[in-house]
């Protein structure tokens, strides 16, 4: 029941069907649009067109109930919850098929849909810049000495192969992997955030020319219209590199965020043929991550030497800490004067490096602790 009720507002399962539905929204005088309008009602029709089209409308505007009843539970309907409750025409169609009443279907929304949407909203963390873990890919070089231009051709060329590079979901990346940042350059992954996380966050999905897609959190910084800008500032008509934004939809999805050494990554959705340039930071941290400073830190140096240990250190120790600390760190960065901020960043780098060494070499950690105890005892004896 809940799956059927929510499915009215989900983006279509495949891009061809999705674009047919958006075509219905574009031509408000067409027979198909008027047919769908008669089923959904004006408010729900407008809401669905605004937040990503319909699933699964046929070309004539009628609902394909066979597909409708077998779809996975979507979350886009959270944006149109009030419109769903107010649409007597759609609820009447649903009640007729379910053998219930309009009032019962409306109560089902309150009982099932409201808690689900509240839970999804609570899981969303707008301060955490991430990619959509289920669809966003990167080009990983097959071996570290691979030529970037050849890797680009392997991943995004007309005749894709894995000779120099391979398209992989971002959630498959690990510390030490090399990924493309342009047609001719590549960089290392320092650490991949949220590899084991089950959290979901609000995503902005940018539908681009050439059937390309990119899906990121609203505060994720993209290279748009020739400058770095948060995703929530990107508008319809903006240019992401060579690709134009045709429309923007919203949904909730799992998160992933590979941090690269130079702060850039070339990315595309699984079915997209052309990538776009994105950063691996949000609007409050991107200026630091895109500078030369991180590449001169102890933390980045140790990550290059011990990539596997770095990934494990982040997964087990740092991610729980940063999940709690990021909002406070953002406030500190915004309010601290430059000299104090520089000192805090340098101190943080030293602490992270010491922590990584201690985590990677527990025997060394014990030795250092014993050495400090010995020094303390000698000092006390002399006193």
C-alpha positions, -999 to 999 in steps of 0.1 A, spaced: 0 0 0 26 25 10 47 17 -20 18 23 -43 8 55 -26 43 70 -27 51 59 -63 29 86 -78 57 112 -74 89 92 -80 112 99 -109 109 73 -136 130 42 -133 146 47 -167 157 79 -185 136 74 -216 104 71 -196 115 99 -174 120 123 -204 86 113 -219 70 123 -186 88 156 -185 76 162 -220 41 159 -207 49 186 -182 64 209 -209 33 210 -231 4 220 -208 -21 220 -237 -14 185 -249 -40 157 -246 -15 137 -224 -10 166 -200 -48 172 -197 -54 135 -192 -28 133 -163 -42 165 -149 -77 149 -147 -63 121 -126 -39 140 -104 -55 174 -100 -39 208 -106 -18 211 -73 -4 176 -74 3 179 -112 23 211 -107 42 196 -77 52 165 -96 63 185 -126 84 207 -103 100 178 -84 110 155 -112 81 143 -133 59 112 -128 61 75 -126 48 57 -144 26 78 -168 21 65 -203 25 86 -233 -12 94 -233 -11 106 -197 -28 76 -181 -12 58 -152 4 24 -160 -9 7 -129 10 -26 -136 43 -7 -133 30 15 -106 23 -13 -82 57 -30 -87 79 0 -82 103 4 -53 92 28 -26 103 63 -36 109 94 -14 102 122 -39 66 121 -28 77 137 4 79 170 -15 42 166 -26 27 151 6 1 178 12 -8 178 -25 -13 141 -24 -36 144 6 -57 171 -11 -60 153 -45 -95 137 -43 -93 126 -79 -61 106 -75 -71 92 -41 -104 81 -56 -86 62 -84 -63 46 -58 -92 37 -35 -111 22 -64 -82 -1 -71 -75 -10 -35 -112 -14 -25 -110 13 1 -122 48 5 -107 83 -1 -108 89 37 -89 57 43 -63 64 17 -58 99 33 -54 83 67 -28 60 52 -8 90 42 -8 103 78 0 68 93 27 57 68 40 85 48 44 113 74 67 92 97 87 80 67 93 116 54 101 128 89 127 101 92 143 110 59 144 146 68 161 138 101 187 118 83 196 146 59 227 166 68 230 197 48 265 205 62 280 173 47 290 177 11 284 144 -7 276 126 -40 248 102 -46 264 69 -37 241 47 -59 246 65 -92 277 88 -92 309 73 -108 345 84 -113 372 73 -136 398 52 -117 432 47 -134 439 10 -140 474 15 -127 492 45 -111 513 51 -142 484 52 -166 482 82 -189 453 105 -179 443 111 -216 442 74 -223 422 68 -191 397 94 -202 392 77 -235 388 44 -217 361 58 -194 342 83 -215 353 76 -251 330 63 -278 346 28 -275 350 25 -237 374 -1 -224 395 -7 -193 429 -4 -209 440 26 -189 409 35 -168 376 21 -155 343 37 -146 335 28 -110 309 39 -85 324 63 -61 315 41 -32 341 16 -46 370 40 -43 395 37 -15 424 57 -3 453 56 -27 433 52 -59 441 76 -87 411 93 -104 407 118 -132 402 155 -125 402 165 -162 408 150 -196 446 153 -190 451 152 -152 446 128 -123 450 129 -85 451 105 -56 422 97 -33 432 107 3 402 90 19 366 80 10 341 93 34 309 75 44 319 41 28 299 22 55 273 49 62 236 41 58 226 78 61 206 95 34 206 132 25 187 156 3 201 156 -33 199 180 -62 198 161 -94 210 181 -124 197 168 -157 221 180 -184 223 181 -221 236 149 -238 216 129 -213 241 134 -185 232 136 -149 250 147 -117 234 142 -82 249 160 -52 239 176 -19 229 212 -20 261 226 -4 284 206 -26 306 229 -47 305 224 -85 323 242 -113 294 261 -129 294 290 -153 332 293 -151 335 295 -113 332 274 -82 297 276 -67 275 256 -43 250 233 -60 220 252 -45 231 283 -65 232 265 -98 201 274 -119 184 260 -150 204 272 -180 237 272 -161 267 255 -177 286 227 -160 316 227 -182 303 220 -217 269 207 -205 238 229 -199 215 224 -170 181 215 -185 162 210 -153 168 202 -116 149 177 -94 152 167 -58 153 134 -40 169 116 -10 198 92 -15 227 75 2 259 96 5 295 91 -5 324 116 -8 359 107 -19 384 134 -8 410 139 -35 445 154 -30 438 185 -51 401 188 -42 388 180 -76 372 150 -93 356 143 -127 323 126 -122 292 114 -141 261 93 -133 261 56 -143 242 61 -175 259 94 -184 283 96 -213 300 129 -205 315 139 -171 315 172 -152 341 187 -129 332 188 -92 350 195 -60 351 172 -30 342 199 -5 313 221 6 310 259 5 326 266 38 356 243 32 362 244 -6 385 274 -5 409 255 17 406 222 -1 413 238 -35 444 256 -23 479 241 -23 481 239 15 465 204 21 490 188 -2 518 201 20 504 187 53 517 158 73 483 141 71 483 140 32 519 129 32 511 100 56 480 91 36 501 88 4 525 64 23 499 44 42 467 46 21 450 15 35 458 25 71 444 60 64 411 46 51 408 23 81 417 52 105 391 74 90 363 47 89 369 37 126 380 68 143 376 100 124 342 97 107 322 94 140 342 124 153 337 146 122 300 137 121 296 155 154 323 182 150 317 195 115 289 220 124 311 235 152 342 236 130 323 255 103 313 281 129 349 284 141 362 289 106 336 316 99 343 335 131 381 331 136 406 357 124 431 344 98 461 340 121 441 320 147 426 299 119 460 291 104 472 280 138 442 258 144 446 242 110 483 235 116 475 221 151 447 199 137 471 185 110 496 175 137 470 159 158 455 139 129 490 128 118 499 116 154 466 98 156 472 81 123 506 69 133 493 57 167 464 39 150 486 23 124 514 12 147 500 4 181 533 -10 193 549 24 186 520 40 205 528 19 235 565 27 232 559 64 231 535 62 261 561 42 281 588 66 271 567 96 283 560 78 316 597 71 320 606 107 314 580 118 339 593 94 365 629 106 360 618 142 362 600 136 394 630 118 409 653 147 402 628 171 417 
